[in-house]
Amino acid sequence: MAEAPGNLQLPSGYDEEFADEVDEDFLCLICHLPLRKPVLTRCGHRFCNACLEKHFRRQEEQRHPYSCPADRERLDRDRDVFPDNATGRKILSLMIKCPSDGCSWTDELRNKEDHLKTCIKMPIPCPNSCGKERYARDMIPNHIENDCPLTLVSCPYAQMGCNQQFQRRNVDSHLEAATRKHLDLACVKLNSSQAQLVEQRVQLDETQAQLSSTQAQLKNTQETTRKLEEKLEALQTQLETKVNADRGADNKRFIWKIENFSEILRQAKARWNKEQHYEMIKSDPFYTGYYGYKLQVIVRPYLETEALQDDETLLPQETLYFGLASVEGEYDDILPWPFSKKITFTVIDQNQDINERKNLTADLRPSSRAPIFYGRPIGNFAFDSDIMWYLPHEWLQTRDYILNDNLFLQVDVGPDD
């Protein structure tokens, strides 16, 4: 068995905080700690290598023969003591906790030394060897920065021009020795600061003058902007009036793009099936001429009606309804009433080849039997009654009447009777 160093001290076992209780077979019979470098005697007892070496040295000093500390059986030191590597490996596999306060590390005993090399809570000496107490590894930067007497620091008067560096413990002696120098530097700095202050005051005065000028310019600009906005508003009003007039004057035509038609139809059908009530959407109002009537298109996306077949039987069909309403307009006082112009509804075929298009068209005229519905509007809205068109949904699928989920409805206003 290899010789142990002569200055070994008991105990020699692992004095660690194990995660679980250690089996008695893994405890040294001398120090009663988990075995460190375990050895096994011929008589079957296990000891730490260092503990048994200490025992043998004591027997040598007393001139006693070598014997087992457990049962006193005589031993041949070289032939009756063997390294117990298997037990050593089992002990190194036991789970231990980090000995550093505040560290939650838990792992096998064999990994302890590697962990302690990087453990942030492991107490270590100051890298400057200042001789003070140990600090947790994660506190070392703070100690070096703020407390260590051997850290190199700059003179407190560095901003004044003193560029000397020295250990923190020598700050007071430097300040005492360089008092006159620091005073001279402070005077120079003060004079320089006063000169800069005067210069900054001059610059401030110039800036204030520029600000006053800018504010005056801004005020003028705001006034100019206000006048331009008033002109723009007036021009927009004129433009809107002209657009409305042109829209009616140009063949008295209005075109309405109905977007997201499939979703509009789905909602209308769902409400009809649930409540047997129709949905209704309205176009923007439009004029029939420069000083014309103000009208509005009404669309009910889904109705269930009955269609007369060739054999004169009635069968249910799903239809799309178009109607027209008169709306209170600017020129109602000078227009003839009731409204009597011919109306043409057109669902436009969106085929790219204009020559191949086959639009769906209906010519309608208000009935003279019900002039109340097209008399002068009372209030903001007169509901439509006579001018109506029921278009079967199945017709919309025969050509490109619905393209990219858009339907285009054209309304043409004809001449008077």
C-alpha positions as a Markdown table, in Angstrom:
| # | Residue | x | y | z |
|---|---|---|---|---|
| 1 | Met | 0.0 | 0.0 | 0.0 |
| 2 | Ala | 1.3 | 3.4 | -0.9 |
| 3 | Glu | 2.7 | 5.6 | 1.9 |
| 4 | Ala | 0.5 | 8.6 | 3.0 |
| 5 | Pro | 2.0 | 12.0 | 3.8 |
| 6 | Gly | 3.3 | 12.3 | 7.3 |
| 7 | Asn | 1.3 | 15.4 | 8.2 |
| 8 | Leu | -2.2 | 13.9 | 7.7 |
| 9 | Gln | -4.8 | 14.9 | 10.2 |
| 10 | Leu | -8.0 | 13.2 | 11.1 |
| 11 | Pro | -10.8 | 13.0 | 10.0 |
| 12 | Ser | -9.9 | 11.9 | 6.5 |
| 13 | Gly | -13.4 | 11.0 | 5.1 |
| 14 | Tyr | -15.7 | 13.2 | 3.0 |
| 15 | Asp | -17.2 | 15.8 | 5.3 |
| 16 | Glu | -19.9 | 16.8 | 2.8 |
| 17 | Glu | -23.6 | 17.4 | 3.0 |
| 18 | Phe | -25.0 | 14.4 | 1.2 |
| 19 | Ala | -28.4 | 14.6 | -0.4 |
| 20 | Asp | -29.4 | 11.2 | 1.2 |
| 21 | Glu | -28.3 | 9.2 | 4.2 |
| 22 | Val | -25.1 | 7.3 | 3.4 |
| 23 | Asp | -25.1 | 3.5 | 3.9 |
| 24 | Glu | -23.1 | 2.3 | 7.0 |
| 25 | Asp | -21.0 | 0.1 | 4.7 |
| 26 | Phe | -19.6 | 3.3 | 3.1 |
| 27 | Leu | -18.5 | 4.8 | 6.4 |
| 28 | Cys | -14.9 | 4.7 | 7.7 |
| 29 | Leu | -14.7 | 2.8 | 11.0 |
| 30 | Ile | -12.2 | 5.3 | 12.3 |
| 31 | Cys | -13.5 | 8.8 | 11.3 |
| 32 | His | -17.1 | 7.6 | 10.8 |
| 33 | Leu | -17.3 | 9.7 | 7.6 |
| 34 | Pro | -17.9 | 8.4 | 4.0 |
| 35 | Leu | -14.8 | 6.7 | 2.8 |
| 36 | Arg | -12.1 | 8.8 | 1.0 |
| 37 | Lys | -9.8 | 6.5 | -1.1 |
| 38 | Pro | -11.2 | 3.4 | 0.8 |
| 39 | Val | -9.0 | 0.4 | 1.6 |
| 40 | Leu | -10.2 | -3.1 | 2.6 |
| 41 | Thr | -8.4 | -5.3 | 5.1 |
| 42 | Arg | -8.0 | -9.1 | 4.9 |
| 43 | Cys | -10.5 | -9.3 | 7.8 |
| 44 | Gly | -13.1 | -7.5 | 5.8 |
| 45 | His | -13.1 | -3.9 | 7.3 |
| 46 | Arg | -13.1 | -0.7 | 5.3 |
| 47 | Phe | -11.2 | 2.5 | 6.3 |
| 48 | Cys | -10.1 | 5.7 | 4.7 |
| 49 | Asn | -6.5 | 5.2 | 3.4 |
| 50 | Ala | -5.3 | 8.2 | 5.4 |
| 51 | Cys | -7.1 | 7.1 | 8.6 |
| 52 | Leu | -5.6 | 3.6 | 8.5 |
| 53 | Glu | -2.1 | 5.1 | 7.7 |
| 54 | Lys | -2.4 | 7.3 | 10.8 |
| 55 | His | -3.4 | 4.2 | 12.9 |
| 56 | Phe | -0.3 | 2.3 | 11.6 |
| 57 | Arg | 2.0 | 5.2 | 12.4 |
| 58 | Arg | 0.7 | 5.4 | 15.9 |
| 59 | Gln | 1.3 | 1.6 | 16.3 |
| 60 | Glu | 4.9 | 2.1 | 15.0 |
| 61 | Glu | 5.6 | 4.9 | 17.5 |
| 62 | Gln | 4.3 | 2.6 | 20.3 |
| 63 | Arg | 6.3 | -0.3 | 18.9 |
| 64 | His | 3.1 | -2.4 | 18.5 |
| 65 | Pro | 2.5 | -4.9 | 15.7 |
| 66 | Tyr | 0.1 | -3.8 | 13.0 |
| 67 | Ser | -3.5 | -4.8 | 13.7 |
| 68 | Cys | -7.0 | -4.0 | 12.4 |
| 69 | Pro | -8.5 | -1.1 | 14.4 |
| 70 | Ala | -11.9 | -2.8 | 14.3 |
| 71 | Asp | -11.1 | -6.4 | 15.6 |
| 72 | Arg | -7.4 | -6.1 | 16.5 |
| 73 | Glu | -6.5 | -9.0 | 14.2 |
| 74 | Arg | -2.8 | -9.0 | 13.2 |
| 75 | Leu | -2.2 | -7.5 | 9.7 |
| 76 | Asp | 0.7 | -7.5 | 7.3 |
| 77 | Arg | 0.7 | -3.9 | 6.2 |
| 78 | Asp | 1.9 | -4.7 | 2.6 |
| 79 | Arg | -0.1 | -7.9 | 2.0 |
| 80 | Asp | -3.3 | -7.7 | 4.1 |
| 81 | Val | -4.5 | -4.2 | 3.0 |
| 82 | Phe | -6.0 | -3.6 | -0.5 |
| 83 | Pro | -7.4 | -0.5 | -2.3 |
| 84 | Asp | -11.2 | -0.9 | -2.6 |
| 85 | Asn | -11.8 | 0.9 | -5.9 |
| 86 | Ala | -15.3 | -0.5 | -6.4 |
| 87 | Thr | -16.5 | 1.1 | -3.2 |
| 88 | Gly | -14.6 | 4.3 | -4.0 |
| 89 | Arg | -16.5 | 4.6 | -7.3 |
| 90 | Lys | -19.9 | 4.1 | -5.6 |
| 91 | Ile | -19.1 | 6.8 | -3.0 |
| 92 | Leu | -18.1 | 9.2 | -5.8 |
| 93 | Ser | -21.5 | 8.6 | -7.4 |
| 94 | Leu | -23.4 | 9.7 | -4.2 |
| 95 | Met | -25.3 | 13.0 | -4.6 |
| 96 | Ile | -24.0 | 16.0 | -2.5 |
| 97 | Lys | -25.0 | 19.6 | -2.1 |
| 98 | Cys | -22.7 | 22.5 | -2.7 |
| 99 | Pro | -21.0 | 23.7 | 0.5 |
| 100 | Ser | -21.3 | 27.3 | -0.5 |
| 101 | Asp | -24.2 | 29.3 | 1.1 |
| 102 | Gly | -26.8 | 30.3 | -1.3 |
| 103 | Cys | -25.9 | 27.8 | -4.1 |
| 104 | Ser | -28.6 | 25.3 | -5.1 |
| 105 | Trp | -26.2 | 23.0 | -7.0 |
| 106 | Thr | -26.7 | 19.2 | -6.4 |
| 107 | Asp | -24.7 | 16.5 | -8.2 |
| 108 | Glu | -22.4 | 13.5 | -7.8 |
| 109 | Leu | -19.5 | 13.8 | -5.4 |
| 110 | Arg | -17.0 | 13.3 | -8.2 |
| 111 | Asn | -18.1 | 16.6 | -9.8 |
| 112 | Lys | -17.6 | 18.7 | -6.8 |
| 113 | Glu | -14.2 | 20.1 | -7.6 |
| 114 | Asp | -15.2 | 21.1 | -11.2 |
| 115 | His | -18.3 | 22.8 | -9.8 |
| 116 | Leu | -16.3 | 24.8 | -7.2 |
| 117 | Lys | -14.1 | 26.2 | -10.0 |
| 118 | Thr | -17.1 | 28.1 | -11.3 |
| 119 | Cys | -19.5 | 28.3 | -8.4 |
| 120 | Ile | -20.6 | 32.0 | -8.1 |
| 121 | Lys | -21.3 | 31.5 | -4.4 |
| 122 | Met | -17.9 | 29.9 | -3.6 |
| 123 | Pro | -15.9 | 32.1 | -1.2 |
| 124 | Ile | -12.5 | 33.0 | -2.8 |
| 125 | Pro | -9.7 | 35.4 | -1.9 |
| 126 | Cys | -9.4 | 38.9 | -3.6 |
| 127 | Pro | -7.5 | 38.6 | -6.9 |
| 128 | Asn | -5.5 | 41.6 | -5.7 |
| 129 | Ser | -4.4 | 39.6 | -2.6 |
| 130 | Cys | -5.5 | 42.4 | -0.3 |
| 131 | Gly | -5.6 | 40.0 | 2.6 |
| 132 | Lys | -9.2 | 40.7 | 3.6 |
| 133 | Glu | -11.8 | 38.1 | 4.1 |
| 134 | Arg | -13.0 | 35.8 | 1.3 |
| 135 | Tyr | -15.9 | 36.9 | -0.9 |
| 136 | Ala | -18.4 | 34.9 | -2.9 |
| 137 | Arg | -17.2 | 34.7 | -6.5 |
| 138 | Asp | -20.1 | 36.8 | -7.8 |
| 139 | Met | -19.3 | 39.6 | -5.2 |
| 140 | Ile | -15.6 | 39.9 | -6.3 |
| 141 | Pro | -16.3 | 42.5 | -9.0 |
| 142 | Asn | -18.1 | 44.7 | -6.5 |
| 143 | His | -15.3 | 44.3 | -4.0 |
| 144 | Ile | -12.7 | 45.3 | -6.6 |
| 145 | Glu | -14.7 | 48.2 | -7.8 |
| 146 | Asn | -15.7 | 49.7 | -4.5 |
| 147 | Asp | -13.8 | 48.3 | -1.5 |
| 148 | Cys | -10.4 | 46.7 | -2.3 |
| 149 | Pro | -7.6 | 48.9 | -1.0 |
| 150 | Leu | -5.2 | 47.6 | -3.7 |
| 151 | Thr | -7.4 | 48.6 | -6.7 |
| 152 | Leu | -5.9 | 51.3 | -8.9 |
| 153 | Val | -8.1 | 54.4 | -8.9 |
| 154 | Ser | -7.9 | 57.8 | -10.5 |
| 155 | Cys | -7.5 | 61.0 | -8.5 |
| 156 | Pro | -10.9 | 62.6 | -7.4 |
| 157 | Tyr | -9.6 | 65.8 | -9.2 |
| 158 | Ala | -9.3 | 64.0 | -12.5 |
| 159 | Gln | -11.9 | 66.3 | -14.1 |
| 160 | Met | -9.8 | 69.2 | -13.0 |
| 161 | Gly | -6.8 | 67.8 | -14.8 |
| 162 | Cys | -5.0 | 65.6 | -12.3 |
| 163 | Asn | -4.3 | 62.4 | -14.2 |
| 164 | Gln | -2.5 | 60.4 | -11.5 |
| 165 | Gln | -3.5 | 56.9 | -10.5 |
| 166 | Phe | -2.7 | 55.0 | -7.3 |
| 167 | Gln | -4.1 | 52.3 | -5.0 |
| 168 | Arg | -7.3 | 53.1 | -3.2 |
| 169 | Arg | -5.5 | 53.0 | 0.2 |
| 170 | Asn | -3.3 | 55.9 | -0.9 |
| 171 | Val | -6.1 | 58.3 | -1.8 |
| 172 | Asp | -5.8 | 60.3 | 1.4 |
| 173 | Ser | -2.0 | 60.6 | 1.3 |
| 174 | His | -2.2 | 61.8 | -2.4 |
| 175 | Leu | -4.8 | 64.4 | -1.5 |
| 176 | Glu | -2.6 | 65.8 | 1.3 |
| 177 | Ala | 0.5 | 65.9 | -0.8 |
| 178 | Ala | -1.1 | 67.4 | -3.9 |
| 179 | Thr | -3.3 | 70.1 | -2.3 |
| 180 | Arg | -1.6 | 73.0 | -3.9 |
| 181 | Lys | -1.6 | 71.4 | -7.3 |
| 182 | His | -5.4 | 70.6 | -7.0 |
| 183 | Leu | -6.1 | 74.2 | -6.0 |
| 184 | Asp | -4.2 | 75.5 | -9.1 |
| 185 | Leu | -6.1 | 73.1 | -11.3 |
| 186 | Ala | -9.4 | 74.2 | -9.8 |
| 187 | Cys | -8.6 | 77.9 | -10.5 |
| 188 | Val | -7.8 | 77.1 | -14.1 |
| 189 | Lys | -11.0 | 75.1 | -14.5 |
| 190 | Leu | -13.1 | 77.8 | -12.9 |
| 191 | Asn | -11.7 | 80.5 | -15.2 |
| 192 | Ser | -12.3 | 78.3 | -18.2 |
| 193 | Ser | -15.9 | 77.6 | -17.0 |
| 194 | Gln | -16.6 | 81.3 | -16.6 |
| 195 | Ala | -15.4 | 82.0 | -20.1 |
| 196 | Gln | -17.6 | 79.2 | -21.4 |
| 197 | Leu | -20.5 | 80.6 | -19.5 |
| 198 | Val | -20.1 | 84.0 | -21.0 |
| 199 | Glu | -19.9 | 82.5 | -24.5 |
| 200 | Gln | -23.0 | 80.4 | -23.8 |
| 201 | Arg | -24.9 | 83.5 | -22.7 |
| 202 | Val | -24.1 | 85.2 | -25.9 |
| 203 | Gln | -25.2 | 82.1 | -27.9 |
| 204 | Leu | -28.4 | 82.0 | -25.8 |
| 205 | Asp | -29.2 | 85.6 | -26.6 |
| 206 | Glu | -28.7 | 84.9 | -30.3 |
| 207 | Thr | -30.9 | 81.8 | -30.1 |
| 208 | Gln | -33.7 | 83.7 | -28.4 |
| 209 | Ala | -33.5 | 86.4 | -31.1 |
| 210 | Gln | -33.8 | 83.6 | -33.7 |
| 211 | Leu | -36.6 | 82.1 | -31.8 |
| 212 | Ser | -38.6 | 85.3 | -31.8 |
| 213 | Ser | -38.0 | 85.7 | -35.5 |
| 214 | Thr | -39.1 | 82.1 | -36.1 |
| 215 | Gln | -42.2 | 82.6 | -34.0 |
| 216 | Ala | -43.2 | 85.6 | -36.1 |
| 217 | Gln | -42.6 | 83.7 | -39.3 |
| 218 | Leu | -44.7 | 80.8 | -37.9 |
| 219 | Lys | -47.5 | 83.1 | -37.1 |
| 220 | Asn | -47.5 | 84.5 | -40.6 |
| 221 | Thr | -47.3 | 80.9 | -42.0 |
| 222 | Gln | -50.3 | 79.8 | -39.8 |
| 223 | Glu | -52.3 | 82.8 | -41.1 |
| 224 | Thr | -51.4 | 81.9 | -44.7 |
| 225 | Thr | -52.3 | 78.3 | -44.1 |
| 226 | Arg | -55.7 | 79.2 | -42.6 |
| 227 | Lys | -56.5 | 81.3 | -45.6 |
| 228 | Leu | -55.4 | 78.5 | -48.0 |
| 229 | Glu | -57.5 | 75.9 | -46.0 |
| 230 | Glu | -60.6 | 78.2 | -46.4 |
| 231 | Lys | -59.9 | 78.4 | -50.1 |
| 232 | Leu | -59.4 | 74.6 | -50.4 |
| 233 | Glu | -62.7 | 74.0 | -48.5 |
| 234 | Ala | -64.5 | 76.3 | -50.9 |
| 235 | Leu | -62.9 | 74.6 | -53.9 |
| 236 | Gln | -63.9 | 71.1 | -52.5 |
| 237 | Thr | -67.5 | 72.3 | -52.0 |
| 238 | Gln | -67.5 | 73.5 | -55.6 |
| 239 | Leu | -65.9 | 70.3 | -56.8 |
| 240 | Glu | -68.4 | 68.1 | -55.0 |
| 241 | Thr | -71.3 | 70.1 | -56.4 |
| 242 | Lys | -69.8 | 69.8 | -59.9 |
| 243 | Val | -69.2 | 66.0 | -59.5 |
| 244 | Asn | -72.8 | 65.5 | -58.4 |
| 245 | Ala | -74.0 | 67.6 | -61.3 |
| 246 | Asp | -71.7 | 65.8 | -63.8 |
| 247 | Arg | -72.7 | 62.4 | -62.5 |
| 248 | Gly | -76.3 | 63.2 | -63.3 |
| 249 | Ala | -75.7 | 65.3 | -66.4 |
| 250 | Asp | -73.5 | 62.7 | -68.1 |
| 251 | Asn | -76.4 | 60.5 | -69.5 |
| 252 | Lys | -78.0 | 60.7 | -66.0 |
| 253 | Arg | -76.1 | 57.6 | -65.1 |
| 254 | Phe | -75.1 | 56.2 | -61.6 |
| 255 | Ile | -72.9 | 53.1 | -61.1 |
| 256 | Trp | -72.8 | 51.3 | -57.8 |
| 257 | Lys | -70.0 | 48.8 | -57.0 |
| 258 | Ile | -71.3 | 46.3 | -54.4 |
| 259 | Glu | -68.3 | 44.7 | -52.8 |
| 260 | Asn | -68.0 | 41.5 | -50.7 |
| 261 | Phe | -71.3 | 40.3 | -52.3 |
| 262 | Ser | -71.0 | 36.7 | -51.1 |
| 263 | Glu | -70.8 | 37.8 | -47.4 |
| 264 | Ile | -73.7 | 40.2 | -47.8 |
| 265 | Leu | -75.7 | 37.4 | -49.4 |
| 266 | Arg | -74.8 | 34.9 | -46.7 |
| 267 | Gln | -75.9 | 37.2 | -43.9 |
| 268 | Ala | -79.2 | 38.1 | -45.7 |
| 269 | Lys | -80.0 | 34.4 | -46.3 |
| 270 | Ala | -79.2 | 33.5 | -42.6 |
| 271 | Arg | -81.5 | 36.2 | -41.3 |
| 272 | Trp | -84.3 | 35.1 | -43.8 |
| 273 | Asn | -84.0 | 31.5 | -42.6 |
| 274 | Lys | -84.0 | 32.5 | -39.0 |
| 275 | Glu | -86.6 | 35.3 | -38.9 |
| 276 | Gln | -88.1 | 35.3 | -42.4 |
| 277 | His | -86.9 | 38.9 | -42.5 |
| 278 | Tyr | -84.9 | 40.5 | -45.3 |
| 279 | Glu | -81.7 | 42.5 | -45.1 |
| 280 | Met | -81.5 | 45.8 | -46.9 |
| 281 | Ile | -78.5 | 47.8 | -48.2 |
| 282 | Lys | -78.5 | 51.3 | -49.6 |
| 283 | Ser | -76.3 | 53.1 | -52.1 |
| 284 | Asp | -75.0 | 56.6 | -51.7 |
| 285 | Pro | -77.6 | 59.1 | -52.8 |
| 286 | Phe | -77.1 | 60.6 | -56.3 |
| 287 | Tyr | -78.7 | 63.4 | -58.4 |
| 288 | Thr | -80.4 | 62.9 | -61.8 |
| 289 | Gly | -78.9 | 66.1 | -63.1 |
| 290 | Tyr | -77.3 | 69.4 | -62.2 |
| 291 | Tyr | -80.6 | 70.6 | -60.6 |
| 292 | Gly | -82.2 | 67.2 | -60.6 |
| 293 | Tyr | -83.9 | 64.7 | -58.3 |
| 294 | Lys | -82.0 | 63.1 | -55.5 |
| 295 | Leu | -82.4 | 59.3 | -55.5 |
| 296 | Gln | -81.0 | 56.2 | -53.7 |
| 297 | Val | -80.8 | 52.6 | -54.8 |
| 298 | Ile | -82.2 | 49.9 | -52.4 |
| 299 | Val | -81.0 | 46.3 | -52.6 |
| 300 | Arg | -82.4 | 43.3 | -50.7 |
| 301 | Pro | -79.9 | 40.6 | -51.3 |
| 302 | Tyr | -82.1 | 37.6 | -50.6 |
| 303 | Leu | -85.8 | 36.9 | -50.9 |
| 304 | Glu | -87.8 | 33.8 | -51.5 |
| 305 | Thr | -90.5 | 34.3 | -54.1 |
| 306 | Glu | -92.6 | 32.1 | -56.4 |
| 307 | Ala | -92.0 | 31.8 | -60.2 |
| 308 | Leu | -94.6 | 30.9 | -62.8 |
| 309 | Gln | -93.4 | 27.9 | -64.9 |
| 310 | Asp | -94.3 | 27.1 | -68.5 |
| 311 | Asp | -96.9 | 24.7 | -67.3 |
| 312 | Glu | -98.4 | 27.6 | -65.2 |
| 313 | Thr | -97.3 | 26.1 | -61.9 |
| 314 | Leu | -95.7 | 28.2 | -59.2 |
| 315 | Leu | -92.3 | 27.1 | -57.8 |
| 316 | Pro | -90.2 | 28.8 | -55.1 |
| 317 | Gln | -87.1 | 30.6 | -56.3 |
| 318 | Glu | -84.4 | 32.7 | -54.6 |
| 319 | Thr | -84.2 | 36.3 | -55.9 |
| 320 | Leu | -82.3 | 39.5 | -55.6 |
| 321 | Tyr | -84.4 | 42.7 | -55.3 |
| 322 | Phe | -83.5 | 46.1 | -56.7 |
| 323 | Gly | -85.6 | 49.2 | -55.9 |
| 324 | Leu | -85.4 | 53.0 | -56.0 |
| 325 | Ala | -86.2 | 55.6 | -53.4 |
| 326 | Ser | -86.5 | 59.4 | -53.7 |
| 327 | Val | -84.5 | 61.3 | -51.1 |
| 328 | Glu | -85.0 | 64.9 | -49.9 |
| 329 | Gly | -82.7 | 67.0 | -52.2 |
| 330 | Glu | -81.6 | 70.6 | -52.6 |
| 331 | Tyr | -83.8 | 71.4 | -55.6 |
| 332 | Asp | -87.1 | 69.7 | -54.6 |
| 333 | Asp | -88.8 | 73.1 | -54.4 |
| 334 | Ile | -88.4 | 73.8 | -58.2 |
| 335 | Leu | -88.9 | 70.2 | -59.5 |
| 336 | Pro | -92.2 | 68.7 | -60.9 |
| 337 | Trp | -93.8 | 66.1 | -58.7 |
| 338 | Pro | -94.6 | 63.2 | -58.7 |
| 339 | Phe | -91.3 | 61.8 | -60.1 |
| 340 | Ser | -92.1 | 60.2 | -63.5 |
| 341 | Lys | -88.8 | 59.5 | -65.3 |
| 342 | Lys | -88.0 | 56.1 | -66.7 |
| 343 | Ile | -85.4 | 54.1 | -64.8 |
| 344 | Thr | -83.2 | 51.4 | -66.3 |
| 345 | Phe | -81.5 | 48.9 | -63.9 |
| 346 | Thr | -78.5 | 47.1 | -65.4 |
| 347 | Val | -76.3 | 44.3 | -63.8 |
| 348 | Ile | -73.1 | 44.6 | -65.8 |
| 349 | Asp | -71.4 | 41.5 | -67.3 |
| 350 | Gln | -67.7 | 41.9 | -66.3 |
| 351 | Asn | -66.4 | 39.9 | -69.2 |
| 352 | Gln | -63.0 | 41.4 | -70.3 |
| 353 | Asp | -64.2 | 41.5 | -73.9 |
| 354 | Ile | -66.7 | 44.3 | -73.9 |
| 355 | Asn | -68.2 | 43.1 | -77.2 |
| 356 | Glu | -69.0 | 39.7 | -75.6 |
| 357 | Arg | -70.8 | 41.2 | -72.6 |
| 358 | Lys | -74.5 | 40.3 | -72.1 |
| 359 | Asn | -75.8 | 42.6 | -69.4 |
| 360 | Leu | -79.0 | 42.0 | -67.4 |
| 361 | Thr | -81.4 | 44.9 | -67.9 |
| 362 | Ala | -84.8 | 46.0 | -66.7 |
| 363 | Asp | -86.7 | 49.2 | -67.8 |
| 364 | Leu | -89.1 | 50.5 | -65.1 |
| 365 | Arg | -91.3 | 53.5 | -64.7 |
| 366 | Pro | -93.2 | 54.8 | -61.6 |
| 367 | Ser | -96.9 | 53.8 | -61.7 |
| 368 | Ser | -99.3 | 56.7 | -62.1 |
| 369 | Arg | -101.7 | 54.7 | -59.9 |
| 370 | Ala | -99.5 | 55.3 | -56.8 |
| 371 | Pro | -98.1 | 58.8 | -57.2 |
| 372 | Ile | -97.7 | 59.1 | -53.4 |
| 373 | Phe | -94.7 | 56.9 | -53.5 |
| 374 | Tyr | -92.9 | 59.3 | -55.9 |
| 375 | Gly | -94.3 | 62.5 | -54.7 |
| 376 | Arg | -92.1 | 65.1 | -53.1 |
| 377 | Pro | -90.2 | 63.4 | -50.2 |
| 378 | Ile | -91.4 | 64.3 | -46.7 |
| 379 | Gly | -88.4 | 64.2 | -44.3 |
| 380 | Asn | -85.2 | 62.6 | -45.3 |
| 381 | Phe | -86.4 | 59.4 | -47.0 |
| 382 | Ala | -89.4 | 58.3 | -49.1 |
| 383 | Phe | -89.5 | 54.5 | -49.4 |
| 384 | Asp | -89.6 | 52.9 | -52.8 |
| 385 | Ser | -92.6 | 51.0 | -54.0 |
| 386 | Asp | -93.2 | 50.9 | -57.7 |
| 387 | Ile | -89.7 | 50.8 | -59.3 |
| 388 | Met | -88.6 | 47.3 | -58.3 |
| 389 | Trp | -86.8 | 44.4 | -60.1 |
| 390 | Tyr | -86.6 | 40.8 | -58.9 |
| 391 | Leu | -83.6 | 39.1 | -60.3 |
| 392 | Pro | -83.2 | 35.3 | -59.7 |
| 393 | His | -79.9 | 34.4 | -58.1 |
| 394 | Glu | -79.4 | 31.6 | -60.6 |
| 395 | Trp | -79.1 | 34.1 | -63.4 |
| 396 | Leu | -76.1 | 35.7 | -61.7 |
| 397 | Gln | -74.2 | 32.4 | -62.1 |
| 398 | Thr | -74.6 | 32.2 | -65.8 |
| 399 | Arg | -71.9 | 34.8 | -66.7 |
| 400 | Asp | -69.4 | 37.1 | -65.0 |
| 401 | Tyr | -72.0 | 39.2 | -63.2 |
| 402 | Ile | -70.1 | 38.6 | -60.0 |
| 403 | Leu | -66.4 | 38.8 | -60.4 |
| 404 | Asn | -63.8 | 39.0 | -57.6 |
| 405 | Asp | -66.8 | 39.1 | -55.3 |
| 406 | Asn | -68.0 | 42.4 | -56.8 |
| 407 | Leu | -71.3 | 43.2 | -58.5 |
| 408 | Phe | -71.8 | 46.4 | -60.6 |
| 409 | Leu | -75.3 | 47.9 | -60.8 |
| 410 | Gln | -75.8 | 50.7 | -63.3 |
| 411 | Val | -78.9 | 53.0 | -63.0 |
| 412 | Asp | -79.9 | 55.2 | -65.9 |
| 413 | Val | -82.5 | 57.9 | -65.6 |
| 414 | Gly | -84.5 | 58.5 | -68.7 |
| 415 | Pro | -86.6 | 61.5 | -69.9 |
| 416 | Asp | -90.0 | 62.6 | -68.5 |
| 417 | Asp | -93.2 | 61.1 | -69.9 |
